[in-house]
């Protein structure tokens, strides 16, 4: 019998009777057995300076290299890294080799991850090989277990494909997740188009490349109906359009990458490829705007946008290096460290409730008798991520060696748990 006591922890769960209260929780064999003031007996105890318990965190956008790029990340290391980051569920993008563009590939992900602590939620490819040209067998993948559809880090560049994709998704209320980028406007781009890019002699990626696609996608959605989720938005003007679309009653949601709330284009001055991402790091002024849109609900969720890259893909001349940050272990801590705008409860909402609403998933409960799907973290504890301690196979994480505030202490998911 496995008894674990979470001692004197504040509950953060908007639908729990214990919300905002500091209590003891006793978990036995994956079930929340007792909640209250008593010091329950247990074989293991979790303590901290400022311990918090929320429903398990859910990531709407992360990448695994499995299948095809296992040297960067395999399913086992991906799930382990996600658990260390506090996640009990992660939506896995389809940009693998082969891509997740048929029911067999969806079944492969679900079968491979069947026994993991962190649940892997496969996102099916909207188009074959994520090329944006030919629609996949969407209904087959939906029945196989795909939670949404996307071309991941590739845009749906063909307007008719987007239109027909939305129409195919409507009958079962399917969700389309899009990376908004006009590749003709961002061709050979390396960083945010600005004075900084000109000074550094790097080809810029203008916000316009995102904005024109957001405008197009919203216009087509208004015509077809359906649901669109804009992934890792990086332009205030894009967010203005999304906000207006929501006011019109369109089914539009969006997220932002955790690092976009912290890092700006000035980090590029040393040509460090660890900061090379797409969409690129924007300006400090843009970051201020992102926090405003996060606070007013325009931005629904915060994602890790975990994109593992091995040394061969990052240790290159800047214009040859691949895009992406390995961030799933540090996403929350980095945002929590930088946060001066939101309450902790509102911030946690962007990691828990809102991502599940986007994917139409049920919310884990915190009550006696409920299956334990929990993230336990110390909001006051500072820690420094070290490469050798991180679980991801790839170490392209710019927060390595940086002091961060907010440490995950444990994750629980039904019969499984892990303490850190």
PyMOL commands that set and color helices and strands:
alter all, ss='L'
color gray80, all
select helices_A, chain A and resi 75-84+103-112+128-130+138-144+159-170+183-186+195-200+208-224+236-247+258-261+265-270+273-275+284-295+311-314+318-320+331-338+344-349+353-359+387-389
alter helices_A, ss='H'
color red, helices_A
select strands_A, chain A and resi 3-12+22-28+31-36+44-46+51-55+57-62+87-92+119-125+148-150+176-178+191-192+204-205+227-230+251-257+301-303+373-384+403-413+416-419
alter strands_A, ss='S'
color yellow, strands_A
deselect
rebuild
show_as cartoon
